[in-house]
Amino acid sequence: MNSTVNNWLRKSREELDEIYRNAEPGNIPEGDTKGTAILAGSAFAKIVAFLAGVLDWQGKIFDVFCPGGQAGLLVNKVTPFSLTFIVAKVYRDLSWLDGKETIVIDYSRTSFFAKAIRDEIREVEPGVYLGKVWWGKKRILDFALTQGDAAD
């Protein structure tokens, strides 16, 4: 696991929010990313991250269609077999957390099961993204995405 992401597993929600607020959106990821669910502030965060990664969600695969990486689509890697399901639109917009620019992962028009979900990500360091998961307007979870050499 990436050392930055490993460190995030020990942080509170407030600490992760501060890291997110201080980050720029960065580039929209391209291709395969490794995902880590973060149950912020929990003594069980490492166990939850491990179990979620093995049984449920392994990350996202971005396929950017617009020049300059301004928008596109992605699919989530889910189940123990990393099957690709749950499509989302990816674009830049304002964050619901702080009103500043972010990368939005929007399921509202692409997924029947996840249509109430909106993810937001910002690139904290090259290839390492901190994300927020919203269910409607309620924030429910944090997550990390790593790509390329940052995934190690």
Backbone as CSV, one residue per row, in Angstrom:
resi,resn,N_x,N_y,N_z,CA_x,CA_y,CA_z,C_x,C_y,C_z
1,MET,0.853,-1.179,0.000,0.000,0.000,0.000,0.898,1.241,0.000
2,ASN,0.497,2.238,-0.721,1.205,3.509,-0.772,1.350,4.079,0.642
3,SER,2.520,4.630,0.983,2.773,5.118,2.346,1.869,6.289,2.723
4,THR,1.549,7.159,1.775,0.639,8.272,2.071,-0.740,7.741,2.422
5,VAL,-1.237,6.813,1.630,-2.564,6.226,1.877,-2.560,5.482,3.205
6,ASN,-1.513,4.749,3.481,-1.400,4.043,4.759,-1.488,5.030,5.930
7,ASN,-0.857,6.171,5.791,-0.912,7.220,6.818,-2.335,7.778,6.963
8,TRP,-3.056,7.904,5.858,-4.428,8.420,5.917,-5.344,7.507,6.724
9,LEU,-5.030,6.227,6.797,-5.877,5.294,7.551,-5.855,5.577,9.050
10,ARG,-4.897,6.362,9.505,-4.800,6.724,10.934,-5.381,8.114,11.227
11,LYS,-5.888,8.783,10.225,-6.361,10.160,10.389,-7.856,10.213,10.706
12,SER,-8.239,11.309,11.350,-9.654,11.569,11.607,-10.292,12.156,10.348
13,ARG,-11.597,12.190,10.324,-12.308,12.804,9.190,-11.910,14.270,9.040
14,GLU,-11.772,14.975,10.144,-11.391,16.386,10.095,-9.999,16.560,9.494
15,GLU,-9.071,15.691,9.863,-7.715,15.766,9.300,-7.725,15.476,7.799
16,LEU,-8.505,14.499,7.382,-8.607,14.207,5.953,-9.278,15.344,5.201
17,ASP,-10.282,15.962,5.804,-10.934,17.117,5.181,-9.938,18.261,4.977
18,GLU,-9.057,18.467,5.943,-8.051,19.525,5.829,-7.074,19.224,4.688
19,ILE,-6.644,17.982,4.577,-5.761,17.585,3.470,-6.470,17.829,2.138
20,TYR,-7.729,17.453,2.058,-8.516,17.638,0.836,-8.664,19.123,0.502
21,ARG,-8.988,19.922,1.485,-9.165,21.361,1.256,-7.886,22.027,0.739
22,ASN,-6.736,21.524,1.158,-5.459,22.126,0.767,-4.917,21.589,-0.556
23,ALA,-5.594,20.636,-1.161,-5.132,20.033,-2.415,-5.803,20.691,-3.615
24,GLU,-5.104,20.644,-4.744,-5.665,21.067,-6.026,-6.325,19.850,-6.675
25,PRO,-7.238,20.068,-7.635,-7.860,18.914,-8.291,-6.840,18.023,-8.992
26,GLY,-5.835,18.618,-9.590,-4.855,17.834,-10.328,-5.432,17.326,-11.635
27,ASN,-4.764,16.345,-12.189,-5.205,15.746,-13.443,-6.234,14.657,-13.179
28,ILE,-7.182,14.531,-14.102,-8.111,13.408,-14.020,-7.291,12.148,-14.286
29,PRO,-7.403,11.155,-13.414,-6.630,9.924,-13.633,-6.982,9.280,-14.975
30,GLU,-6.029,8.540,-15.519,-6.267,7.780,-16.740,-5.906,6.336,-16.490
31,GLY,-6.753,5.440,-16.954,-6.469,4.022,-16.818,-6.824,3.476,-15.451
32,ASP,-6.120,2.419,-15.084,-6.413,1.653,-13.870,-5.886,2.346,-12.618
33,THR,-6.697,2.393,-11.577,-6.278,2.914,-10.276,-6.595,1.889,-9.199
34,LYS,-5.803,1.922,-8.158,-6.030,1.054,-6.995,-6.811,1.865,-5.967
35,GLY,-7.870,1.288,-5.431,-8.702,1.984,-4.464,-8.523,1.467,-3.055
36,THR,-8.655,2.392,-2.093,-8.618,2.036,-0.677,-9.760,2.763,0.020
37,ALA,-10.677,2.011,0.623,-11.748,2.615,1.418,-11.150,3.090,2.736
38,ILE,-11.562,4.285,3.181,-11.033,4.844,4.426,-12.194,5.139,5.373
39,LEU,-12.265,4.410,6.460,-13.243,4.653,7.513,-12.555,5.556,8.528
40,ALA,-12.583,6.844,8.243,-11.807,7.835,8.995,-12.138,7.823,10.485
41,GLY,-11.076,7.893,11.291,-11.234,8.000,12.727,-11.579,6.701,13.430
42,SER,-11.565,5.587,12.709,-11.932,4.313,13.312,-10.688,3.504,13.664
43,ALA,-10.737,2.838,14.789,-9.657,1.930,15.172,-9.604,0.733,14.227
44,PHE,-10.662,0.513,13.476,-10.742,-0.615,12.557,-10.481,-0.211,11.108
45,ALA,-9.971,0.989,10.868,-9.799,1.506,9.509,-8.942,0.590,8.639
46,LYS,-7.856,0.049,9.179,-6.987,-0.826,8.378,-7.685,-2.135,8.032
47,ILE,-8.442,-2.672,8.971,-9.174,-3.914,8.717,-10.260,-3.676,7.674
48,VAL,-10.996,-2.579,7.808,-12.051,-2.246,6.846,-11.446,-2.052,5.456
49,ALA,-10.325,-1.336,5.369,-9.672,-1.106,4.080,-9.265,-2.427,3.442
50,PHE,-8.707,-3.324,4.242,-8.287,-4.624,3.728,-9.483,-5.433,3.236
51,LEU,-10.501,-5.568,4.079,-11.668,-6.377,3.709,-12.409,-5.803,2.508
52,ALA,-12.558,-4.487,2.465,-13.224,-3.855,1.319,-12.431,-4.120,0.046
53,GLY,-11.099,-4.051,0.139,-10.257,-4.285,-1.026,-10.290,-5.721,-1.518
54,VAL,-10.459,-6.655,-0.626,-10.492,-8.062,-1.014,-11.884,-8.471,-1.492
55,LEU,-12.924,-8.021,-0.788,-14.273,-8.521,-1.037,-15.165,-7.627,-1.878
56,ASP,-14.917,-6.333,-1.881,-15.920,-5.421,-2.409,-15.418,-4.530,-3.533
57,TRP,-14.496,-3.618,-3.248,-14.119,-2.564,-4.193,-12.605,-2.450,-4.273
58,GLN,-12.067,-2.571,-5.482,-10.620,-2.531,-5.665,-10.121,-1.254,-6.328
59,GLY,-11.004,-0.413,-6.820,-10.580,0.828,-7.455,-11.469,1.189,-8.630
60,LYS,-10.917,2.024,-9.517,-11.669,2.520,-10.666,-10.774,2.481,-11.905
61,ILE,-11.405,2.314,-13.059,-10.693,2.398,-14.325,-11.250,3.593,-15.085
62,PHE,-10.390,4.586,-15.294,-10.770,5.821,-15.976,-10.470,5.690,-17.462
63,ASP,-11.399,6.129,-18.286,-11.210,6.163,-19.728,-11.630,7.551,-20.187
64,VAL,-10.669,8.446,-20.283,-10.960,9.843,-20.601,-11.140,9.989,-22.104
65,PHE,-12.289,10.530,-22.501,-12.612,10.675,-23.913,-12.380,12.071,-24.457
66,CYS,-12.422,13.073,-23.642,-12.294,14.435,-24.136,-10.835,14.877,-24.115
67,PRO,-10.416,15.640,-25.124,-9.027,16.129,-25.149,-8.698,16.929,-23.898
68,GLY,-7.491,16.776,-23.404,-7.056,17.532,-22.237,-7.531,16.948,-20.925
69,GLY,-8.144,15.793,-20.949,-8.572,15.139,-19.718,-9.600,15.941,-18.935
70,GLN,-10.531,16.597,-19.605,-11.514,17.426,-18.924,-12.767,16.664,-18.511
71,ALA,-13.037,15.546,-19.164,-14.243,14.780,-18.835,-14.105,13.385,-19.405
72,GLY,-14.975,12.496,-18.995,-14.947,11.138,-19.512,-15.836,10.221,-18.711
73,LEU,-15.486,8.934,-18.712,-16.232,7.914,-18.000,-15.271,7.050,-17.206
74,LEU,-15.830,6.327,-16.249,-15.053,5.332,-15.523,-15.960,4.174,-15.180
75,VAL,-15.325,3.054,-14.807,-16.038,1.917,-14.238,-15.324,1.531,-12.955
76,ASN,-16.073,1.031,-12.001,-15.521,0.567,-10.735,-15.140,-0.900,-10.843
77,LYS,-14.073,-1.255,-10.141,-13.668,-2.662,-10.035,-14.250,-3.181,-8.726
78,VAL,-15.165,-4.144,-8.849,-15.870,-4.650,-7.674,-15.854,-6.178,-7.650
79,THR,-16.195,-6.731,-6.521,-16.216,-8.158,-6.207,-14.782,-8.671,-6.037
80,PRO,-14.613,-9.833,-5.457,-13.265,-10.393,-5.291,-12.530,-10.627,-6.622
81,PHE,-13.270,-10.578,-7.736,-12.682,-10.836,-9.047,-12.395,-9.559,-9.832
82,SER,-12.553,-8.387,-9.201,-12.323,-7.082,-9.841,-13.129,-6.928,-11.129
83,LEU,-14.367,-7.391,-11.110,-15.234,-7.207,-12.265,-15.548,-5.727,-12.415
84,THR,-15.738,-5.290,-13.641,-15.981,-3.867,-13.881,-17.479,-3.612,-14.027
85,PHE,-18.012,-2.891,-13.063,-19.420,-2.503,-13.022,-19.518,-1.070,-12.524
86,ILE,-20.684,-0.532,-12.590,-21.051,0.769,-12.036,-20.275,1.883,-12.744
87,VAL,-20.855,2.343,-13.829,-20.283,3.390,-14.674,-20.602,4.757,-14.088
88,ALA,-19.675,5.689,-14.262,-19.892,7.073,-13.806,-19.313,8.052,-14.813
89,LYS,-19.880,9.245,-14.843,-19.306,10.351,-15.617,-18.262,11.037,-14.751
90,VAL,-17.208,11.511,-15.390,-16.122,12.188,-14.692,-15.947,13.571,-15.316
91,TYR,-15.926,14.603,-14.476,-15.768,15.967,-14.964,-15.315,16.871,-13.820
92,ARG,-14.957,18.077,-14.148,-14.566,19.074,-13.142,-15.777,19.919,-12.767
93,ASP,-15.899,20.205,-11.477,-16.981,21.051,-10.987,-16.573,21.543,-9.605
94,LEU,-17.476,22.197,-8.923,-17.192,22.697,-7.583,-17.502,21.627,-6.540
95,SER,-16.645,21.547,-5.538,-16.803,20.565,-4.464,-17.961,20.933,-3.554
96,TRP,-18.678,19.923,-3.099,-19.721,20.139,-2.099,-19.112,20.367,-0.721
97,LEU,-17.861,19.981,-0.539,-17.214,20.152,0.763,-16.773,21.591,0.997
98,ASP,-16.132,22.198,-0.013,-15.568,23.536,0.209,-15.827,24.541,-0.912
99,GLY,-16.561,24.148,-1.951,-16.900,25.072,-3.022,-15.773,25.371,-4.000
100,LYS,-14.628,24.703,-3.859,-13.509,24.905,-4.784,-13.527,23.807,-5.847
101,GLU,-12.769,24.023,-6.908,-12.753,23.066,-8.015,-12.283,21.685,-7.554
102,THR,-12.925,20.658,-8.100,-12.596,19.277,-7.796,-12.904,18.414,-9.005
103,ILE,-12.516,17.175,-8.956,-12.887,16.197,-9.974,-14.095,15.425,-9.431
104,VAL,-15.182,15.466,-10.172,-16.436,14.836,-9.747,-16.602,13.503,-10.470
105,ILE,-17.031,12.508,-9.737,-17.391,11.204,-10.276,-18.886,11.051,-9.997
106,ASP,-19.677,11.168,-11.057,-21.129,11.334,-10.948,-21.851,10.101,-11.492
107,TYR,-22.602,9.436,-10.624,-23.337,8.227,-10.993,-24.809,8.501,-11.295
108,SER,-25.252,9.742,-11.177,-26.689,10.055,-11.218,-27.367,9.679,-12.529
109,ARG,-26.657,9.716,-13.654,-27.285,9.406,-14.942,-26.746,8.128,-15.571
110,THR,-25.868,7.431,-14.865,-25.223,6.262,-15.473,-25.462,4.961,-14.712
111,SER,-26.005,5.041,-13.507,-26.158,3.831,-12.701,-27.481,3.844,-11.945
112,PHE,-28.270,2.810,-12.149,-29.518,2.679,-11.417,-29.249,2.484,-9.927
113,PHE,-28.270,1.623,-9.598,-28.002,1.275,-8.205,-27.249,2.351,-7.440
114,ALA,-26.443,3.133,-8.126,-25.604,4.130,-7.442,-25.999,5.560,-7.811
115,LYS,-27.212,5.768,-8.305,-27.571,7.094,-8.812,-27.570,8.185,-7.738
116,ALA,-27.640,7.826,-6.473,-27.590,8.827,-5.399,-26.165,9.127,-4.951
117,ILE,-25.170,8.476,-5.581,-23.783,8.618,-5.155,-23.042,9.646,-6.005
118,ARG,-22.240,10.437,-5.343,-21.317,11.374,-5.999,-19.994,11.267,-5.259
119,ASP,-18.930,11.030,-6.010,-17.584,11.045,-5.446,-16.890,12.324,-5.894
120,GLU,-15.983,12.789,-5.074,-15.108,13.903,-5.429,-13.686,13.484,-5.110
121,ILE,-12.737,13.829,-5.986,-11.335,13.520,-5.720,-10.452,14.730,-6.011
122,ARG,-9.345,14.785,-5.278,-8.280,15.764,-5.536,-6.940,15.043,-5.441
123,GLU,-6.006,15.476,-6.289,-4.679,14.866,-6.356,-3.777,15.501,-5.298
124,VAL,-3.485,14.776,-4.244,-2.693,15.274,-3.117,-1.198,15.246,-3.429
125,GLU,-0.776,14.219,-4.135,0.589,14.136,-4.648,0.489,13.376,-5.967
126,PRO,1.525,13.414,-6.806,1.396,12.779,-8.124,0.905,11.329,-8.040
127,GLY,-0.236,11.090,-8.678,-0.809,9.754,-8.727,-1.537,9.304,-7.477
128,VAL,-1.689,10.188,-6.481,-2.364,9.838,-5.228,-3.522,10.817,-5.006
129,TYR,-4.733,10.269,-4.963,-5.948,11.081,-4.849,-6.671,10.768,-3.547
130,LEU,-7.176,11.812,-2.910,-8.043,11.658,-1.746,-9.458,11.945,-2.205
131,GLY,-10.383,11.049,-1.845,-11.752,11.180,-2.305,-12.765,11.237,-1.177
132,LYS,-13.897,11.823,-1.498,-15.046,11.926,-0.603,-16.238,11.280,-1.298
133,VAL,-17.016,10.496,-0.562,-18.214,9.860,-1.105,-19.434,10.521,-0.483
134,TRP,-20.355,10.934,-1.340,-21.611,11.544,-0.909,-22.770,10.636,-1.300
135,TRP,-23.725,10.480,-0.399,-24.995,9.814,-0.681,-26.033,10.921,-0.592
136,GLY,-26.539,11.349,-1.737,-27.334,12.572,-1.753,-26.408,13.701,-1.323
137,LYS,-26.799,14.466,-0.334,-25.944,15.548,0.179,-25.255,15.162,1.485
138,LYS,-25.341,13.884,1.882,-24.714,13.423,3.117,-23.394,12.733,2.801
139,ARG,-22.350,13.184,3.455,-21.041,12.566,3.263,-20.952,11.279,4.050
140,ILE,-20.538,10.171,3.400,-20.575,8.882,4.081,-19.217,8.208,4.239
141,LEU,-18.225,8.569,3.429,-16.977,7.809,3.451,-15.873,8.591,2.758
142,ASP,-14.637,8.261,3.099,-13.465,8.765,2.388,-12.830,7.594,1.657
143,PHE,-12.011,7.882,0.649,-11.293,6.834,-0.059,-10.048,7.414,-0.707
144,ALA,-9.171,6.529,-1.114,-7.961,6.920,-1.820,-7.900,6.177,-3.138
145,LEU,-7.318,6.825,-4.138,-7.006,6.182,-5.401,-5.529,6.408,-5.675
146,THR,-4.846,5.377,-6.133,-3.450,5.522,-6.532,-3.300,4.927,-7.927
147,GLN,-2.411,5.544,-8.693,-2.192,5.038,-10.057,-0.705,4.970,-10.346
148,GLY,-0.354,4.102,-11.270,1.024,3.981,-11.717,1.955,3.610,-10.592
149,ASP,3.144,4.250,-10.559,4.154,3.973,-9.548,3.670,4.298,-8.135
150,ALA,2.706,5.221,-8.005,2.187,5.604,-6.679,1.400,4.475,-6.031
151,ALA,0.940,3.498,-6.818,0.113,2.419,-6.288,0.931,1.425,-5.454
152,ASP,2.241,1.455,-5.575,3.089,0.501,-4.828,3.278,0.876,-3.378
